[in-house]
Amino acid sequence: MAIVAEYRRELAAVLRLAAHFDLNEGICNHFSVAIPGDDERYLINPYGIHWSQMQPEDLMLIDGEGTVLEGEGEVEATARNIHIASHRANPRHLCILHTHMPYATALTMLENGRLEMAHQTACRYFGRIAYDDQFGGIALDEEEGRRIAEQAKQDPNADIIFLANHGVVVGGPSVPHAFDDLYYLERAARQQVLAQSTGRPLKIIPDDVARETSRQFMQVFEVQAIAHFNAMRRVIGL
């Protein structure tokens, strides 16, 4: 199917871009795309290939049980449990990206760590983040995957989940949307960590201004996300 081939190209590009921007942990972490249709099918990266070398044909097509339908390699257990549960819980998230990217993950390591509305980039996420404040260990069983997915399911506006002592999950209606949110989420977290490193208090944007700024971002989100993704794909030639 042409749509599967395009999703392969897009997902491989995002994996390589994540490596380019130091958003991954070597061969760990995982990205997925749900294939539209009556059957549960997902594209997901195999364990063991460095993201910087990922090619479209390297991606595996799996079913709702994690069985490999196309491709070769291992479906890492936490990838299977987190992504299948997350797609089932939130069908609006066609693409789901899970990383331990440095600055966003640093916020999950703080007591009551939150992405604060202290910069305009952070404001694009106003009202769109859920926080799982209880670390549940490595998601080696289905129950932990379901528990993580439930965080976003309970909040219909949540596209980003901060997992305490762990990392982040970003979901979007398309691969470009999810990548755009992933990229700018790390930028926003980096800006906050740098500002906090001065030891001075953050200057928080009032809720009404942050809400309006978020609305402005959403007005141009689709056009911006596609343009950003296409520009970044040219950087890596995919």
URURZI-V545159 format. One record per residue. N is the residue number from 1. RES is the residue in three letters. SS is DSSP state (hx for helix, st for strand, lp for the rest). PSI is psi in whole degrees, -180 to 180 (NA if undefined). BURIAL is + if it has 24 or more other C-alpha atoms within 12 Angstrom, else -. Layout:
N_RES_SS_PSI_BURIAL, N_RES_SS_PSI_BURIAL
This chain:
1_MET_lp_139_-, 2_ALA_hx_-37_-, 3_ILE_hx_-37_-, 4_VAL_hx_-41_+, 5_ALA_hx_-40_-, 6_GLU_hx_-40_-, 7_TYR_hx_-36_+, 8_ARG_hx_-46_+, 9_ARG_hx_-44_+, 10_GLU_hx_-45_+, 11_LEU_hx_-39_+, 12_ALA_hx_-40_+, 13_ALA_hx_-43_+, 14_VAL_hx_-41_+, 15_LEU_hx_-43_+, 16_ARG_hx_-36_+, 17_LEU_hx_-39_+, 18_ALA_hx_-42_+, 19_ALA_hx_-40_+, 20_HIS_hx_-37_-, 21_PHE_lp_13_+, 22_ASP_lp_43_-, 23_LEU_lp_-6_+, 24_ASN_lp_173_+, 25_GLU_st_81_+, 26_GLY_lp_-117_+, 27_ILE_lp_4_+, 28_CYS_st_176_+, 29_ASN_lp_169_+, 30_HIS_st_145_+, 31_PHE_st_151_+, 32_SER_st_159_+, 33_VAL_st_134_+, 34_ALA_st_132_+, 35_ILE_lp_121_+, 36_PRO_lp_143_-, 37_GLY_lp_-178_-, 38_ASP_lp_-28_-, 39_ASP_lp_149_-, 40_GLU_lp_115_+, 41_ARG_st_138_+, 42_TYR_st_142_+, 43_LEU_st_137_+, 44_ILE_st_152_+, 45_ASN_lp_139_+, 46_PRO_lp_151_+, 47_TYR_st_131_+, 48_GLY_lp_-10_-, 49_ILE_lp_126_+, 50_HIS_lp_140_+, 51_TRP_hx_-31_+, 52_SER_hx_-16_+, 53_GLN_hx_6_+, 54_MET_lp_132_+, 55_GLN_lp_155_+, 56_PRO_hx_-41_+, 57_GLU_hx_-13_+, 58_ASP_hx_-23_+, 59_LEU_lp_144_+, 60_MET_st_144_+, 61_LEU_st_122_+, 62_ILE_st_164_+, 63_ASP_st_-173_+, 64_GLY_lp_-10_+, 65_GLU_lp_-3_-, 66_GLY_lp_7_+, 67_THR_lp_134_+, 68_VAL_st_121_+, 69_LEU_st_-36_-, 70_GLU_st_143_+, 71_GLY_lp_177_-, 72_GLU_lp_149_-, 73_GLY_lp_-175_-, 74_GLU_st_133_+, 75_VAL_lp_106_+, 76_GLU_lp_138_+, 77_ALA_hx_-46_+, 78_THR_hx_-32_+, 79_ALA_hx_-47_+, 80_ARG_hx_-47_+, 81_ASN_hx_-40_+, 82_ILE_hx_-46_+, 83_HIS_hx_-44_+, 84_ILE_hx_-45_+, 85_ALA_hx_-39_+, 86_SER_hx_-41_+, 87_HIS_hx_-40_+, 88_ARG_hx_-41_+, 89_ALA_hx_-30_+, 90_ASN_lp_79_+, 91_PRO_lp_-21_+, 92_ARG_lp_-17_+, 93_HIS_lp_90_+, 94_LEU_lp_-33_+, 95_CYS_st_133_+, 96_ILE_st_128_+, 97_LEU_st_124_+, 98_HIS_st_123_+, 99_THR_st_166_+, 100_HIS_lp_43_+, 101_MET_lp_144_+, 102_PRO_hx_-54_+, 103_TYR_hx_-41_+, 104_ALA_hx_-41_+, 105_THR_hx_-35_+, 106_ALA_hx_-37_+, 107_LEU_hx_-30_+, 108_THR_hx_-12_+, 109_MET_lp_-4_+, 110_LEU_lp_147_-, 111_GLU_lp_123_-, 112_ASN_lp_38_-, 113_GLY_lp_131_+, 114_ARG_lp_150_+, 115_LEU_lp_110_+, 116_GLU_lp_147_+, 117_MET_lp_73_+, 118_ALA_lp_1_+, 119_HIS_lp_153_+, 120_GLN_hx_-32_+, 121_THR_hx_-39_+, 122_ALA_hx_-31_+, 123_CYS_hx_-23_+, 124_ARG_lp_-18_+, 125_TYR_lp_7_+, 126_PHE_lp_124_+, 127_GLY_lp_8_+, 128_ARG_lp_9_+, 129_ILE_st_136_+, 130_ALA_st_148_+, 131_TYR_st_124_+, 132_ASP_st_103_+, 133_ASP_lp_6_+, 134_GLN_lp_113_-, 135_PHE_lp_128_-, 136_GLY_lp_15_-, 137_GLY_lp_-178_-, 138_ILE_lp_137_-, 139_ALA_lp_64_+, 140_LEU_lp_-7_-, 141_ASP_lp_161_-, 142_GLU_hx_-32_+, 143_GLU_hx_-42_-, 144_GLU_hx_-37_+, 145_GLY_hx_-43_+, 146_ARG_hx_-39_+, 147_ARG_hx_-42_+, 148_ILE_hx_-46_+, 149_ALA_hx_-32_+, 150_GLU_hx_-27_+, 151_GLN_hx_-44_+, 152_ALA_hx_-34_+, 153_LYS_hx_-36_+, 154_GLN_lp_-20_-, 155_ASP_lp_105_-, 156_PRO_lp_-14_-, 157_ASN_lp_-5_-, 158_ALA_lp_116_+, 159_ASP_lp_-13_+, 160_ILE_st_135_+, 161_ILE_st_126_+, 162_PHE_st_120_+, 163_LEU_st_116_+, 164_ALA_lp_132_+, 165_ASN_lp_25_+, 166_HIS_lp_-75_+, 167_GLY_st_-153_+, 168_VAL_st_156_+, 169_VAL_st_129_+, 170_VAL_st_128_+, 171_GLY_st_147_+, 172_GLY_st_163_+, 173_PRO_lp_-6_+, 174_SER_lp_168_+, 175_VAL_hx_-47_+, 176_PRO_hx_-41_+, 177_HIS_hx_-48_+, 178_ALA_hx_-42_+, 179_PHE_hx_-42_+, 180_ASP_hx_-44_+, 181_ASP_hx_-40_+, 182_LEU_hx_-48_+, 183_TYR_hx_-51_+, 184_TYR_hx_-23_+, 185_LEU_hx_-44_+, 186_GLU_hx_-37_+, 187_ARG_hx_-44_+, 188_ALA_hx_-42_+, 189_ALA_hx_-39_+, 190_ARG_hx_-43_+, 191_GLN_hx_-41_+, 192_GLN_hx_-46_+, 193_VAL_hx_-41_+, 194_LEU_hx_-43_-, 195_ALA_hx_-42_-, 196_GLN_hx_-25_-, 197_SER_lp_-14_-, 198_THR_lp_-17_-, 199_GLY_lp_-1_-, 200_ARG_lp_154_-, 201_PRO_lp_148_-, 202_LEU_lp_146_-, 203_LYS_lp_101_-, 204_ILE_lp_136_-, 205_ILE_lp_133_-, 206_PRO_lp_149_-, 207_ASP_hx_-42_-, 208_ASP_hx_-36_-, 209_VAL_hx_-41_-, 210_ALA_hx_-41_+, 211_ARG_hx_-44_-, 212_GLU_hx_-38_-, 213_THR_hx_-39_+, 214_SER_hx_-43_+, 215_ARG_hx_-41_-, 216_GLN_hx_-42_-, 217_PHE_hx_-44_+, 218_MET_hx_-27_-, 219_GLN_hx_-34_-, 220_VAL_hx_8_-, 221_PHE_hx_-49_+, 222_GLU_hx_-49_-, 223_VAL_hx_-44_-, 224_GLN_hx_-43_-, 225_ALA_hx_-44_+, 226_ILE_hx_-44_-, 227_ALA_hx_-42_-, 228_HIS_hx_-47_+, 229_PHE_hx_-44_+, 230_ASN_hx_-39_+, 231_ALA_hx_-42_-, 232_MET_hx_-35_+, 233_ARG_hx_-34_+, 234_ARG_hx_-29_-, 235_VAL_hx_-39_-, 236_ILE_hx_-2_+, 237_GLY_lp_38_-, 238_LEU_lp_NA_+
